[in-house]
Amino acid sequence: MASISPALITLFNNVVAKTSQLFVWRIYTITLSGGGILRFADSDFDIKAAASTGPLNIAGQTYPSSSVRIDAKQSKTQAHWKIGLDTDQYVLALMPRPFDPVTGAQFPDKIGGVAWLQAAQAGALDAADFQVDEAYFDALPTWPMPAGGASPVGCRTIFAGVIAEVDTTNALAVLTVNDYRSLLSYSMPRHFYQAQCRHTLFDVGCQLDAANFAVPGSVAAGSTASTIIGAGPGAGLARPAGSGTYTLGRIVFTSGSNNTFQRTIRNWDGGNTLSLLNPLPFTPQVGDTFTVYPGCDKTLTACQAFNNSINYGGQPFVPPPEVAAS
């Protein structure tokens, strides 16, 4: 983490000496698990952030004021801090716009091409990183605003953590965020002797590149939110490399209402039909494109099929305790 800038320290000292004024607005950064970033501010003007003290680098980023609104009227923006190792929380209520007052477009605030609230209900914010910074000004910004927003004297992070709960209504989403000390609750040791692989296919431990096994496809007639009938570049979906099956793999949509959403494949019939573990948020339309990846049942046999035995994360030849003790 960076320290508070000298300019901001000078401003604080001038405020204490009553030789300067202090104006404060908050800016919010949400980094989605898939890599997308959402930014917004509770001010009446856009803010171009300065370097901050938090884990996320926000310097030079613009935080718009005309998108998602923060529910200040009912005072639902709450934070709780205390000394010790217990997890602190931050609760924030967000209200996406139902329409754009200038253009009249409905639901202009989106996450990955999907209306904000619908995306939140579908899990787009699950396990996302969250950071709150305060932007400090020594005077009220004047119009016309500079391109990219008004620049504060400095910024300071007041909270950072991971989104733990998302509650939604037909008008707003309430986020409950736990600070990063919640990660200390993970059980240790992380790894145990077990026959099955502890890695997930294509993760850092597996070391395989998902792009090398990706198979493109498109939605064919008869598909539903839970069952995808695919059409590939040829007669149908090609059999994937590696394990040779899509069962336990995943499908990622690249167009249509489900764009960027992904689901685990519960079963593949060996042809063009993929049954999903959980339904998609929207019914796919004919022609919507997707990318599908093979699955892995975490056995040594499957790892050998991927020609990746060297990175197998299990110990299939360690005898069970009752055998070892006899």
N, C-alpha and C positions, 0 to 999 in steps of 0.2 A: 504494500500500500504506500502511496505517496503521502508526503506531509502537506500540511496546509501551506498555501503559497504565501510569500512575503507580502504581496499586495493585499491579500485577505486579512492577514494579521494586522497590517497597518489600518485597514478599515475598521476592524474590531476595536483597536486601540482608540481610534478617532471617535467611535461611537461612545465608548466609555468616557472619553474626555468631553463629550457633547460638542464636538466640532464637526461632526458629520452625521447624516441620517443613514438608516439601514432599512432596506426593503428586501423582503424574502419571498421567494416562490419555490415550489417543489417540482422537480422533474423526475420522471419515472422511466426505468428501462426494464423491459422484459425480454430475456433471451430464451427463445423456444428450444426445446430439446432437439428439434430438427435443424437448428441453426438460424432461423429467422429472428429478427429483432423488432420489437415494438417500442415506440417512444412517444411520450405525451407529457404535457405540462398542465399545471393548474392555474396558469396565468391567463391574462387576456391578450397576450401577444406571444409570438414564437420566441424561443430562447436558444441561443447558440452557446452550448455548454463550454465551460473552461475545464482544465484538468481538475480531477477530483481525488479524494482520498480512498475511494472504494476499489474493489477488485476489477471492476469493468472500466475500460478506457473510454470515456465519454467526451474527451476534449474535441471540440470542433463539430460535434454532432448537433443537428437541429432538432429541437423538441417542439412539435406543433401544439398550438392551443386550440385549434378549430376541429379536432377530431373527437376522440373519446373524452367525455366529461367526467369529472370526479365529483362524487356526491357530497358536497360541502353543506348543503341545506339541512340535511338530517344528521350531520356530524358523525358519519359512519367511518371516517378516516381515523383509525385508532392505532396506537402503538404501545408496546409494553416492554420496558427494559428493567433488568435487575442484575445485581452482582451475583456471580457464581457461574456454574456450568449448566444450569437449567436453560431450556430453549426459550428465547424471546420470540414474540409474535408481532406481526403487523397486519392489520385488517384494512382493506381498501375496497370501497364500492365504486364501480365504474359503470357509466351509462353511455353506451354507443348511441349515435344519432339515428333516429328512425328514418330521417331523410335529410338531404342537403338543402338548407334554406336558400341557397343561391341557384343551384341547378335543378332542384326538385328530385334528384335521384334518390331512390329508396335504399336504405341501409348502406350508406357510403363507407362506413368503417368496416374493414374486412381483415381477416387473418388468412393468408394464403388463398385469396380469391373467394372465401366463404364469409358470409355475414358474421360479424364479431360474436354475437351471442350464440349463434348456432355452432360456430367453431369451438367456443368455450365449452358448450354442452357436450360436444363430441370428443373432448379431451385434448384439444390443441394446446392448452396451458399446463397440462400435467407435467410436473417435475421441472418446470421452467425456472431459470434463474431470475431473481427480482432484485432491483436496487433502487433506493430512494436517495436523491441528492437534493440539497438545498442550494439554490442559486441566489447569491447576495449581490445587491445593487446599492450604490451610494446615492442614486437619484432615480426618479421615475423615468423610464424610457420615453422618448418623445417621437412623434410621428414626423415624417414617414420612417418606418422601421427599416433598418439596413437589411440587405439580402441575407437570408439565412437566419434572421432573428437577432434580437438584442443580446449583446455580450455582457455577462455579469463581471463583477470584479473578481469573483472566484466561486468555486463550488465545494461543498463538503458532503460526504456520504454520511447519512444518519441511520441507514438500515440496509442490510443485504442478506439474502437468503434464498430459499427454494419454496416455490408455491406448493402448499400441501393440500389445500381444499379450494374448490371452486363451487359456489352456490349461485344459481341463476334464477331469475324470474323472467317475465316477458319484457322487462324494461332494463334490468341491470344485472351485473355480475359482482358478487362479493368474493374477494380473494383473501384467503388466510395464508400468510407466509410465515414459515419458520426460519429462524436465522441458521447459519451454517453449523452451529453447535449441535443441531439435530443429527448431523452426520456421525457424531460421537456415539450415538445409540446403536450403531451397527455392531453386530456380534463379531467377536474375534476368537480364535483366528479365522481369517477369511476363507482359507482353503482346508478341506478335510480329505483324507484318503477315501476315494470312492471309485466305483467302476466306471460310471458315466463321466463324460467330459465336463469340466466346469466352465468351459468357454461357451460363448454364443457364436454361432456361425457368422463369420466376417468381422468379428470384433478384434481388438488389439491382440488378445491372446491367440486367437485362431490364425491371424495374419493373412488369410485369404482376402482377395480384393473382390468385392461384390460386383463391380463393373464387368469382371471377366465372366460372370455367370448370369448376367441379366438377359432376360428374354422379353422383347417387346410384344405387345398385343393390343387388341381393341375389343370393345364390348360388342357382342353379337345379340341378336334378338332372343328374347326369353330370359334375359338376365334379371335378377332382383338384387335387393340390397344385401342379401345373404348368399346368393349363388351367382357366380359370374360365368357366363358362357363366353369363352374367348375365341377370338379369331386372330391368327398370326399372319405373318407376311406370306405364308404359303396356304395350305389347306386348313390349318388350325394351329394350335399352340404346339411348338416344338418341344420335344422332351429335353429337359435341362441337362447340362453337364453335371459332373460331380455325382451326387447321390442318385440322379436320374428320376427324382420325384419332386413334385411341388408340395407334397404333404409336409406340414410343419414349416413351410417356407413363408414368404410374405408377398403381398401385392401392393404396389404403390401407384396411385393414379396420377397421371401427368396432364390431364385435361378434364373439362367438364366440372360439374358442381362438386365432385369429390377430389378435385385437384389438390395434391400434396398429402391426402389422407392415405394411410396404409393400414392393412389388416393382416392378421395371421391366417394362413390357409389351413383349415381343419382337415380337409380331404381333397384329393385329386383323383378323378376317375380313370386316369391314364389317357384321356382324350382332351376334350376342350372345356370340361366343367370343373370349376374350382368352388368348393364349399368353404365359406369363411367362418372363423371362430366367433366373430362378433359382426353384426351387420354394419354396413356403411351408413353414414348420416343421411345420405340422399340416394334415391334410386338412380343407378347409372343409366345413361342413355346410349342407344346404339351409336357406335363410332367413338365413344369416349376412349381415350388411350390410357394404357397402363404399362408398367414394367413389373415382371414377376420374377421371383428368385427361388432357387431350389431350397428344400428343407434338409434338416439334419436331425437324426434322433439321438445324437450325442454318444453313439457307440463307436468302438474302434473300427468296426466293419464300415460304417459310414465314412469315417475319417480316411480310411484306406481308399474308399471310392473317390474321394476328393484328392487323393495323392498327397495327403497332408498329415500323415501319421507322426511326423517329427514334432508337430505342435499339439498332439493329442493331450488334453488336460485331465485325463483320468488315470486310474491305476487298476486296470482290469485283472491283473495277475496277483494282487495282494489278497490273501485269503481272508474271509470274514472272521470276526473275532472268535466266534464259537469254534471254528476250525483251528485257528491259530493257538487257542488255549488248550486244545485237546492233545 
